Amino acid sequence: MKARALHLHRAITLPSLIWFATLALPAAYGENWPQWRGPFQNGATTESHLPADWDESRNVDWRVDLPGPGAATPIVWEDHIFMLDVNEADESISAVCLELATGNEVWRHTLVQDRKYPLNNLGSPSPVTDGQRVVFLTGNGQFHAFTLDGKPIWDRNLEEKYGRFVLQFGFSSSPLLHKGTLYFQLLQNARPNRYGRSEALPGKTLPEKIDSYLLAIDAASGDILWEQMRPTDALDESQEAYSTPQLRTIEGREELLVAGGDVLTGHAPKTGEELWRWHTYNPRKSTNLRIVPSPLVYQDLVYIPGPKHSDFYALRPSGTGDLGDEIIVWKNGEYSPDASTPLLYKDRLYVLDDDKRNLVCQDPRTGEIFWSGKLDFRAVIRASLTGADDKIYCMSERAEVAVIQAGGEEFKLLHQAQLDARPTRATIVAAQGRLLIRTANQLLCLRETGMNPHRQD
């Protein structure tokens, strides 16, 4: 497929010339960002020498115009960026590869036509890569796998096999790629509705109940390795989840963690078998508590934010079967997100109340609060936090970007920028010595070109 050129803006300045001169040198910093929550699935990276601040003439490598807003976070493998591209003009969703050094387009494949939902489109799941292949998933359940140089490998249509997805705000969960296996979750409404399967569609036979399920897919071939139904007694919208599965290893055993439908469950990654479930975060059985943030793992603890700013839980799940309050290590009812997945960075837990714009830094073992601070944003926050180079990066729906000093005993704002493009929901990426900021209409690449007075060496 013929590549379409993106609009590229670059000012040739002295720092840019210096940067070009370093291209032939070995990379000094080289962490990839292969999945939505980064190399460690916790929002953090070991990257360093990243900008703490920038302006139009400093620390900006390049920027490219984007044809429409998409919530999918770009991923980075070595010298390439992979992302879902949403075109508002022709309503297409495309898989795109860009050069990390320049932003120039390398290849493009149009995947599907868009389908609109409240606050969402089909370009929300983030791609994944293991360096051998890159896999894209669109919000209508279509997987597309390519070689890194853009040759198609396989594709699979889940809606064709299992039926149309039923979520009020459209499917947004990203796949998880681990040891050659893709893990996929669909936690959806059990009843047809106007957001999913409609009983009014002619010639359609609908089941009385629509199942939620988990899949394991061979990343090399696209073959389904196992499928596991994921039952719940949640009601109506509380059955729906926009979270992404997570993995943990406890006492030598790997577990796949899935949050949604009023429960957190642990599964055997090789079979999908449910090992245990915990169901305390919605004891009143409210009908509208869909969950958006994903589980987070630190040592033997699992963190799960309750839906819509309800309690934030630190759990120590063990054993099998139904688990109760005995696994709760601590909980916090004051700070909890609606959509943003928390960050674990250098033994600190960062939790964002994304509607009130409050950021809190905690001891992950005890919940003790080291500091909290208010972000001076006009818009709410739907992107998740990123931790890198002793800094926390955060972005609002209006593309207001804040850089906060990580760690320490007090909230310290290092920089704030206003990019003014909405809706912006992708998470900031730190990889290969650069920051990637995806707004509603641009992809911005930042790279440190001068001394950073805020670095803690």
C-alpha positions in Angstrom: 0.0 0.0 0.0 1.3 3.4 -0.9 2.3 5.5 2.0 0.7 8.9 2.6 3.1 11.6 3.7 2.3 13.4 7.0 2.9 17.1 7.3 6.3 17.6 9.0 7.4 20.8 10.7 11.1 21.2 11.7 13.1 24.3 12.5 16.8 23.8 11.7 18.5 25.3 14.7 21.9 24.8 16.1 20.7 22.2 18.6 19.0 20.3 15.7 22.3 20.3 13.7 24.1 19.0 16.8 21.5 16.3 17.1 21.9 15.3 13.4 25.6 14.9 14.0 25.0 12.4 16.7 22.9 10.1 14.5 25.9 8.0 13.5 26.9 7.5 17.1 25.8 4.5 19.2 22.6 5.2 21.2 23.4 6.2 24.7 19.9 5.4 26.0 17.8 2.7 24.5 14.6 1.6 26.3 11.7 0.6 24.1 8.1 1.3 24.9 6.5 -1.9 23.5 3.0 -1.8 25.0 0.5 0.8 26.4 2.0 0.9 29.9 5.6 0.7 28.8 8.4 -1.9 29.3 7.4 -2.9 32.8 3.6 -2.6 32.5 3.5 0.0 35.3 3.9 3.3 33.4 7.6 3.7 34.2 10.9 3.3 32.3 14.6 3.6 33.1 15.0 6.2 30.4 17.1 9.3 31.3 18.2 12.6 29.8 14.6 13.6 29.0 13.4 17.2 28.8 11.9 18.8 31.9 10.7 21.8 29.9 10.5 23.0 26.3 9.3 25.7 24.0 9.0 26.2 20.3 12.7 26.6 19.8 14.2 24.3 22.4 14.0 20.6 23.0 11.4 20.0 20.2 12.8 17.5 17.7 9.8 17.4 15.3 6.1 17.4 15.1 3.7 15.8 12.6 0.0 16.7 11.9 -2.5 14.0 12.6 -5.8 13.7 10.7 -7.9 13.1 13.7 -8.0 12.3 17.5 -7.3 8.8 18.8 -6.8 7.5 22.3 -4.3 4.8 21.4 -0.9 5.4 22.9 2.0 5.1 20.3 4.6 2.4 21.0 8.3 2.5 20.2 10.7 -0.3 19.2 14.3 0.9 18.5 14.1 3.5 15.8 10.4 3.2 14.8 7.1 4.4 16.2 3.9 2.4 15.6 0.5 3.9 16.1 -3.2 3.8 15.1 -4.1 6.7 12.9 -7.7 8.1 12.9 -8.7 10.1 9.8 -11.8 12.2 10.5 -12.2 13.2 6.8 -12.7 9.7 5.4 -13.4 7.9 8.8 -10.7 5.4 8.3 -8.4 3.8 10.9 -4.9 2.9 9.8 -1.8 1.2 11.2 1.1 3.5 10.7 4.9 3.3 11.2 7.0 6.4 11.6 10.8 7.0 11.8 11.6 7.9 15.4 14.4 10.3 14.3 12.4 12.4 11.9 8.6 11.6 12.2 8.6 10.6 8.5 6.1 8.0 7.5 7.6 4.5 6.7 4.5 2.5 6.0 0.7 2.6 6.4 -2.1 0.1 6.1 -5.8 1.1 6.2 -7.5 -1.3 8.6 -11.2 -0.5 9.1 -13.8 2.2 8.8 -14.5 4.1 12.0 -17.6 3.5 14.2 -18.4 6.4 16.6 -19.3 6.1 20.2 -19.9 8.7 22.9 -16.4 10.1 23.7 -14.7 7.4 21.6 -13.9 5.8 18.3 -12.3 2.6 17.1 -8.8 4.0 17.4 -8.5 3.5 21.2 -6.6 0.2 21.8 -2.8 0.6 21.8 -0.7 -1.7 19.6 1.9 -4.1 21.0 5.3 -5.4 19.7 7.9 -7.9 20.8 10.5 -6.8 18.2 9.5 -9.6 15.9 6.1 -8.4 14.9 3.7 -5.5 15.7 0.0 -6.2 16.4 -2.8 -3.7 16.1 -6.3 -4.1 17.5 -9.2 -1.8 16.6 -12.3 -1.2 18.7 -14.4 -3.5 16.6 -12.3 -6.5 17.5 -10.1 -6.8 14.4 -6.5 -7.9 15.0 -3.9 -7.2 12.4 -0.3 -8.4 12.7 2.6 -7.1 10.6 6.4 -7.5 10.4 8.2 -4.4 11.6 8.8 -3.4 8.0 5.0 -3.5 7.3 4.4 -6.9 5.6 1.0 -8.4 6.7 1.3 -11.6 8.7 -2.2 -12.4 9.9 -5.5 -10.9 10.8 -8.5 -12.0 12.9 -12.0 -10.6 13.3 -13.4 -11.3 16.7 -16.8 -9.7 16.1 -17.3 -11.9 13.1 -16.7 -15.0 15.3 -18.2 -13.9 18.7 -20.6 -11.2 17.8 -20.6 -7.4 18.0 -19.1 -5.8 21.1 -21.6 -4.2 23.5 -20.0 -1.3 25.5 -21.6 2.1 26.0 -18.4 4.0 25.3 -16.9 1.6 22.7 -14.2 -1.1 23.2 -10.9 0.4 24.5 -8.9 -2.3 26.2 -5.4 -2.8 24.8 -4.0 -6.4 24.3 -1.2 -7.6 26.5 1.7 -9.4 24.8 3.8 -11.8 26.9 6.1 -14.6 25.8 4.6 -14.8 22.3 1.0 -14.8 23.5 -1.6 -12.1 23.1 -4.1 -11.8 26.0 -7.4 -10.1 25.2 -10.4 -9.3 27.4 -13.9 -8.4 26.5 -16.0 -7.5 29.5 -19.3 -6.3 28.0 -23.0 -5.8 28.7 -25.0 -9.0 28.7 -27.9 -7.3 26.9 -28.2 -5.9 23.4 -28.5 -2.1 23.4 -28.2 0.9 21.1 -24.4 1.0 21.7 -23.9 -2.6 20.6 -26.1 -5.3 19.2 -29.6 -4.0 18.5 -32.6 -6.2 18.4 -33.9 -3.9 15.7 -31.3 -5.1 13.2 -33.1 -7.2 10.5 -32.2 -10.8 9.9 -30.2 -11.1 13.1 -30.6 -13.9 15.7 -29.4 -12.7 19.1 -28.7 -14.8 22.2 -30.7 -14.2 25.3 -27.4 -13.4 27.1 -24.2 -12.0 25.7 -21.1 -13.5 27.3 -17.9 -11.7 28.4 -14.8 -13.7 27.7 -11.0 -13.8 27.7 -8.8 -15.1 24.8 -5.2 -16.1 24.4 -3.9 -15.7 20.8 -0.6 -17.0 19.3 1.1 -13.8 18.3 3.0 -15.5 15.5 0.0 -17.1 13.7 -3.1 -15.5 15.1 -4.5 -18.9 16.2 -6.7 -18.9 19.3 -4.9 -20.9 22.0 -7.8 -20.8 24.5 -11.0 -19.0 25.3 -12.4 -18.6 28.8 -15.9 -17.3 29.7 -15.8 -14.6 32.4 -19.1 -14.7 34.3 -20.3 -12.0 36.6 -23.3 -11.1 38.6 -22.8 -7.4 38.0 -25.8 -5.4 36.7 -26.1 -3.4 33.5 -23.3 -1.0 32.8 -21.3 -2.4 35.7 -20.6 -5.4 33.6 -18.6 -3.3 31.2 -14.8 -2.7 31.5 -12.3 -0.6 29.6 -9.3 -1.9 31.5 -6.3 -3.9 30.1 -5.2 -7.3 31.6 -2.1 -7.4 33.6 0.4 -10.2 34.6 2.0 -11.0 37.9 4.3 -13.7 39.3 3.6 -14.8 42.8 5.4 -17.7 44.6 6.7 -18.9 41.2 3.2 -18.9 39.6 2.2 -16.6 36.8 -1.3 -15.1 37.0 -3.3 -13.1 34.5 -5.3 -10.3 36.3 -8.6 -9.0 34.9 -10.6 -6.2 36.4 -14.2 -5.5 35.7 -17.8 -6.7 36.1 -17.6 -5.9 39.9 -14.7 -8.3 40.4 -10.9 -8.8 40.1 -10.0 -12.3 38.9 -6.8 -14.2 38.6 -6.3 -16.7 35.7 -3.8 -19.3 34.6 -2.1 -17.7 31.6 -1.6 -21.1 29.9 -5.2 -22.2 30.1 -7.4 -19.2 31.1 -8.7 -21.2 34.1 -10.0 -18.8 36.8 -7.9 -19.3 39.9 -9.6 -16.8 42.2 -11.9 -13.8 42.3 -12.3 -10.9 44.6 -15.6 -8.9 44.5 -15.7 -6.2 47.1 -15.4 -2.9 45.2 -19.2 -2.7 44.4 -20.9 -4.3 47.4 -24.1 -2.3 46.8 -24.5 -3.7 43.3 -24.8 -0.3 41.7 -25.7 -0.6 38.0 -23.4 2.1 36.5 -19.9 1.3 37.9 -18.0 0.4 34.7 -14.3 0.3 35.4 -11.7 2.0 33.3 -8.3 1.9 35.1 -6.2 -1.3 34.8 -4.8 -3.4 37.7 -1.2 -2.5 38.8 1.3 -4.9 40.4 4.1 -4.2 42.9 5.9 -7.1 44.5 3.1 -9.2 46.1 0.5 -6.4 46.0 -2.1 -5.7 43.4 -3.7 -2.3 43.2 -7.2 -1.7 41.8 -9.0 1.7 41.7 -12.7 1.3 42.3 -14.9 2.8 39.6 -15.8 6.5 39.5 -13.5 7.7 42.3 -14.7 5.1 44.8 -12.1 3.4 47.1 -8.6 2.7 45.9 -7.5 -0.8 47.1 -4.1 -2.4 47.8 -4.7 -6.2 47.8 -2.6 -9.3 48.5 -4.5 -12.0 46.7 -3.4 -15.6 47.5 -5.0 -19.0 47.3 -7.9 -20.0 45.2 -11.7 -19.5 45.0 -13.6 -16.6 46.3 -11.5 -14.1 48.3 -12.8 -11.6 50.8 -11.8 -8.6 52.8 -8.9 -10.5 54.3 -6.8 -9.7 51.3 -7.1 -5.9 51.7 -3.8 -4.5 52.9 -5.0 -0.8 52.8 -7.4 1.4 51.0 -7.9 5.1 50.4 -11.2 6.7 49.8 -9.9 10.2 49.2 -7.7 9.8 46.1 -8.8 7.5 43.3 -9.1 7.9 39.5 -12.0 7.6 37.2 -10.0 6.7 34.1 -6.2 7.1 34.7 -4.3 4.0 35.6 -1.9 4.7 38.5 1.9 4.8 38.2 4.6 2.8 40.1 8.0 4.5 39.8 11.1 4.0 41.9 9.2 2.4 44.8 6.6 5.2 44.9 2.9 4.9 44.0 1.4 7.9 42.1 -2.4 8.1 42.0 -4.3 10.8 40.1 -7.8 12.0 40.8 -8.3 12.8 37.2 -11.4 14.9 37.6 -10.3 17.0 40.5 -6.7 17.1 39.0 -5.1 16.1 42.3 -1.9 14.0 42.3 -0.8 12.0 45.3 2.5 10.3 46.0 2.3 7.3 48.3 4.2 4.5 49.9 3.0 1.5 47.9 3.3 -0.9 50.9 1.4 1.1 53.5 -0.5 3.8 51.6 1.2 6.5 53.6 1.0 9.8 51.7 4.3 11.6 51.1 2.7 14.5 49.3 -0.2 15.7 47.2 -0.6 18.5 44.7 -3.2 20.2 42.5 -2.6 20.4 38.8 -3.5 23.7 37.3 -5.4 22.2 34.4 -8.7 23.5 32.9 -9.7 20.1 31.5 -10.1 16.7 33.2 -7.4 14.0 32.6 -8.0 10.7 30.8 -4.5 9.7 30.0 -2.4 7.8 32.4 0.8 9.0 34.2 4.3 8.3 32.9 7.4 8.1 35.1 10.9 8.6 33.7 14.2 10.4 34.5 13.0 11.3 38.0 10.0 13.1 36.5 6.3 12.4 36.2 4.6 13.4 33.0 0.9 14.1 32.9 -1.5 15.4 30.2 -5.1 16.6 30.3 -7.9 16.2 27.7 -7.0 19.7 26.4 -3.4 18.7 25.9 -2.2 20.7 29.0 1.1 19.0 29.9 2.6 19.0 33.4 6.1 17.8 34.5 6.4 17.0 38.2 9.5 16.1 40.2 9.3 12.4 41.1 9.9 11.3 44.7 10.8 13.7 47.4 8.7 15.0 50.3 6.7 17.7 48.5 4.9 18.3 45.3 7.1 20.2 42.9 6.0 21.4 39.5 8.9 21.7 37.0 7.0 22.8 33.9 3.6 23.3 32.4 2.8 23.6 28.7 -0.5 24.3 26.9 -0.8 22.5 23.5 -4.6 23.2 23.4 -5.9 20.3 21.3 -8.9 18.2 22.4 -9.9 15.5 22.9 -6.4 14.3 23.9 -6.4 10.9 25.8 -3.2 9.1 24.8 -0.5 8.6 27.4 2.9 10.3 27.1 5.6 7.9 25.9 9.3 7.9 27.1 11.6 5.8 24.9 15.0 5.9 23.2 15.9 9.3 24.8 12.7 11.0 23.6 9.2 11.9 24.7 6.3 11.4 22.4 3.2 13.4 23.1 0.1 12.6 21.0 -2.6 15.3 21.0 -5.9 15.4 19.1 -4.1 16.8 16.1 -0.4 16.3 16.4 2.4 13.9 17.4 5.1 15.9 19.1 8.7 14.5 19.7 10.8 16.1 22.4 14.5 15.5 23.0 16.8 17.1 25.5 19.2 19.4 23.6 20.6 21.4 26.6 21.5 21.0 30.2 18.6 19.9 32.5 18.9 21.6 35.9 16.3 19.3 37.4 18.1 16.0 36.9 19.1 14.0 40.0 22.4 12.3 39.0 
